Amino acid sequence: MFTGIVAAIGKIESVKPLEGGSFAGVRLNIHAGGLPLADVALGDSIAINGACMTVVEKDDSSFRVDVSRESLNCTVGLDTLTEVNLEKALTLNERLGGHLVSGHVDGLGVVRKFEAVGESWELVIEAPHDLAKFLAFKGSIVVNGVSLTVNRVTDIGTGKDLVCQFSINLIPHTIAMTTLKHLEVGKQVNLEIDLIARYVERMVSVSSVIGNK
């Protein structure tokens, strides 16, 4: 589990294909930046742009992870030489500054607006149809590994054509301490919905099925 509070900005320094042809994944070598690795053991989890990955090798300043083809297909930003948001797994003696995050990307959003508003920035993201029901005013959402609060939700279209655009306010600290500063209109981002919303939806859907029998 994670909190969605980015601990450091790292950088993917190399992307090497694993054996297995076109269905294989890649091994990433990631410079940890300001993320301390002394307490990281092989097999530990680190969230990379919101995706939970397992450390398979490490040294004093960098670590390696293997990313499956399935993970590559479901995420963005894990197959290029770029900066990434990093967070080590949550321990029980830490403050939960963001919200409970699993590190499992639920879908890809598209940046529709990213503009300065006073001292802050407004970020508007379009979420896919199947995630729309999980987004709510003042609810939590993870964008590229960053725990954020939804300020506005707008549903566009109906039925299977429904898309959801949600607006987020980014304070200067968030801009400075994460890779969200590099976002541009049209870019895709990794999204993880709120864990509690996921279970509430499941309970409601199951109750509806039972009630109709």
Phi, psi and omega per residue, in radians:
M1 nan 2.701 -3.126
F2 -2.363 3.096 -3.137
T3 -1.969 -0.262 -3.054
G4 1.401 0.170 3.050
I5 -1.718 1.899 -3.051
V6 -1.149 2.241 -3.108
A7 -1.566 -0.510 -3.117
A8 -2.881 2.779 3.003
I9 -1.771 2.067 3.088
G10 -1.825 -3.005 3.124
K11 -2.538 2.282 3.034
I12 -1.280 2.016 -3.062
E13 -1.681 -0.405 3.084
S14 -2.702 2.610 3.104
V15 -2.257 1.927 -3.091
K16 -2.036 2.188 3.125
P17 -1.083 2.446 3.043
L18 -1.502 2.817 3.136
E19 -1.181 2.442 3.136
G20 2.399 0.123 3.080
G21 1.281 -2.630 -3.034
S22 -1.199 -0.284 -3.136
F23 -1.620 -0.016 -3.111
A24 -1.483 2.820 3.094
G25 -1.625 -2.667 -3.107
V26 -2.388 2.747 2.975
R27 -1.847 2.221 3.122
L28 -1.791 2.381 2.935
N29 -1.836 2.087 -3.019
I30 -2.081 2.144 3.005
H31 -1.304 2.238 -2.975
A32 -1.355 -0.135 -3.113
G33 1.051 -2.178 -3.140
G34 -1.607 0.232 -3.140
L35 -1.476 2.012 3.134
P36 -1.146 2.355 -3.117
L37 -1.946 0.015 -3.072
A38 -1.043 -0.588 -3.101
D39 -1.716 0.170 3.125
V40 -1.634 2.201 3.125
A41 -1.882 2.789 3.051
L42 -1.053 2.331 -3.078
G43 1.702 -0.208 3.094
D44 -1.252 2.774 -3.128
S45 -1.775 2.425 3.019
I46 -2.325 2.299 3.085
A47 -1.451 2.215 3.140
I48 -2.057 1.923 -3.042
N49 0.905 0.616 3.072
G50 1.598 -0.062 -3.136
A51 -1.827 2.166 -3.128
C52 -1.278 2.144 -3.135
M53 -2.249 2.697 -3.095
T54 -1.761 2.273 3.123
V55 -1.272 2.148 -3.139
V56 -1.903 -0.353 3.058
E57 -2.646 2.728 3.089
K58 -2.777 2.766 2.932
D59 -2.392 -2.805 -3.037
D60 -1.172 -0.508 -3.022
S61 -2.190 -0.052 -3.103
S62 -2.584 2.910 3.110
F63 -2.547 2.816 -3.138
R64 -2.085 2.499 3.053
V65 -2.365 2.625 3.035
D66 -1.780 2.208 -3.123
V67 -1.931 2.112 -3.114
S68 -1.214 2.824 3.080
R69 -1.078 -0.648 3.113
E70 -1.065 -0.757 3.118
S71 -1.137 -0.690 3.108
L72 -1.101 -0.646 -3.128
N73 -1.228 -0.420 -3.044
C74 -1.791 0.004 -3.078
T75 -2.347 3.013 2.993
V76 -2.244 2.681 3.039
G77 1.505 0.152 -3.133
L78 -1.918 0.192 -3.138
D79 -2.310 0.352 3.139
T80 -2.336 2.769 3.111
L81 -1.419 1.676 -3.026
T82 -2.640 2.902 3.049
E83 -1.279 2.575 -3.123
V84 -2.427 2.626 3.046
N85 -1.410 2.345 -3.094
L86 -2.136 2.470 3.023
E87 -2.631 2.257 3.045
K88 -1.339 2.766 -3.118
A89 -1.048 2.585 -3.111
L90 -1.193 2.426 2.988
T91 -1.947 2.811 -3.012
L92 -1.263 -0.174 -3.135
N93 -1.801 0.313 -3.140
E94 -1.856 2.703 3.035
R95 -1.286 2.438 3.097
L96 -1.595 1.413 -3.039
G97 -1.287 -0.465 3.132
G98 -1.825 -1.910 3.005
H99 -2.629 2.969 -3.098
L100 -1.165 2.140 -3.054
V101 -2.197 2.344 -3.088
S102 -1.595 -0.365 -3.079
G103 1.426 0.293 3.102
H104 -1.905 1.941 -3.088
V105 -1.209 2.219 -3.092
D106 -1.608 -0.355 -3.125
G107 3.076 3.051 -3.126
L108 -1.918 2.274 3.045
G109 -1.795 2.941 3.122
V110 -2.183 2.257 3.121
V111 -1.219 2.134 3.122
R112 -1.850 -0.343 3.115
K113 -2.731 2.414 3.059
F114 -2.633 1.668 -3.001
E115 -2.408 2.589 3.071
A116 -1.239 2.366 3.064
V117 -2.315 1.743 -3.024
G118 1.139 -2.250 3.137
E119 -1.532 -0.155 -3.101
S120 -1.897 -3.041 3.116
W121 -2.259 2.455 3.029
E122 -1.731 2.198 3.119
L123 -2.026 2.097 3.087
V124 -1.986 2.198 -3.088
I125 -2.151 2.415 3.044
E126 -1.676 2.130 -3.130
A127 -1.701 2.655 3.104
P128 -1.169 2.846 -3.063
H129 -0.909 -0.788 -3.015
D130 -1.302 -0.146 3.103
L131 -1.783 -0.163 -3.050
A132 -0.980 -0.715 -3.061
K133 -1.194 -0.268 -3.119
F134 -1.624 -0.065 -3.071
L135 -1.759 2.251 -3.076
A136 -2.497 2.669 3.085
F137 -0.970 2.214 -3.109
K138 1.188 0.200 3.042
G139 -1.435 3.067 -3.112
S140 -1.802 2.576 3.071
I141 -2.573 2.572 3.078
V142 -1.879 2.186 3.115
V143 -2.081 1.985 -3.104
N144 0.886 0.688 3.069
G145 1.528 0.052 -3.095
V146 -1.876 2.170 3.088
S147 -1.292 2.145 -3.072
L148 -2.367 2.801 3.134
T149 -1.844 2.298 -3.140
V150 -1.375 2.176 -3.139
N151 -1.670 -0.450 -3.118
R152 -2.734 2.482 3.110
V153 -2.213 2.275 3.117
T154 -2.243 2.089 3.088
D155 -1.599 2.298 -3.104
I156 -2.134 2.227 -3.139
G157 1.527 -3.061 -3.132
T158 -2.437 2.871 3.068
G159 0.987 -2.392 -3.116
K160 -1.256 -0.233 3.115
D161 -1.550 -0.005 -3.108
L162 -1.150 2.287 2.969
V163 -2.215 2.752 -3.088
C164 -2.174 2.169 3.026
Q165 -1.844 2.264 3.113
F166 -2.188 2.563 -3.066
S167 -1.922 2.440 -3.133
I168 -2.277 2.467 3.030
N169 -1.744 2.155 3.132
L170 -1.835 2.081 3.111
I171 -1.360 2.806 -3.118
P172 -0.934 -0.634 -3.135
H173 -1.088 -0.749 3.139
T174 -1.126 -0.716 3.097
I175 -1.067 -0.761 -3.074
A176 -1.241 -0.587 -2.968
M177 -1.747 0.035 -3.131
T178 -2.352 3.023 3.113
T179 -1.482 0.044 3.122
L180 -1.063 -0.353 3.104
K181 -1.063 -0.384 -3.090
H182 -1.594 0.016 -3.093
L183 -1.160 2.611 3.097
E184 -2.435 2.706 3.094
V185 -1.031 2.304 -3.128
G186 1.698 -0.271 3.129
K187 -1.319 2.564 3.060
Q188 -1.540 2.663 3.119
V189 -2.384 2.670 3.071
N190 -1.401 2.307 3.134
L191 -2.101 2.406 2.955
E192 -2.255 2.164 -3.125
I193 -1.312 2.902 3.138
D194 -1.126 2.340 -3.082
L195 -1.070 -0.693 -3.128
I196 -1.171 -0.710 3.122
A197 -1.052 -0.631 3.131
R198 -1.081 -0.781 -3.121
Y199 -1.277 -0.635 3.097
V200 -1.066 -0.781 3.134
E201 -1.062 -0.715 -3.139
R202 -1.139 -0.762 -3.137
M203 -1.129 -0.720 3.139
V204 -1.148 -0.761 -3.105
S205 -1.156 -0.706 3.118
V206 -1.175 -0.702 3.129
S207 -1.104 -0.623 3.130
S208 -1.169 -0.713 3.138
V209 -1.142 -0.774 -3.140
I210 -1.136 -0.685 -3.111
G211 -1.179 -0.409 -3.127
N212 -1.531 -0.078 -3.118
K213 -1.619 nan nan
